[in-house]
Amino acid sequence: MAEVCDKVRPGWDPASGPVSQIDELVHFALSPLGLLAALFFIGALILRRTWGDIGGTIALIGIAALIFAGWFDPTGITQAATREGCVTLPALPILSLLTVALTLLWWPRKSDL
């Protein structure tokens, strides 16, 4: 054991078992980056203009890219945390961000109604 989970996810208890995709999504949603993504989404929904939707979509895709890039940690900490079970592949957060980003582009705008 590399014992990195106490630093990466301090609240994780080894007795609870490995982290699931849902746990990973909740952790992302409650993180500062997840809250920033929610602000971009809510801002785009409130504005409902083409430039707001495109900006929100680009921001959400950028956040998804950051999460994806963070998975390839050159220090090996993420991979060690995965082996310990406190981190899992961030597939659900990334897919959720991409789904929300594409929804922004296809949702009817004020000018379309």
Order of alpha helices (4+ residues) and beta strands (2+ residues): alpha-alpha-alpha-alpha-alpha-alpha
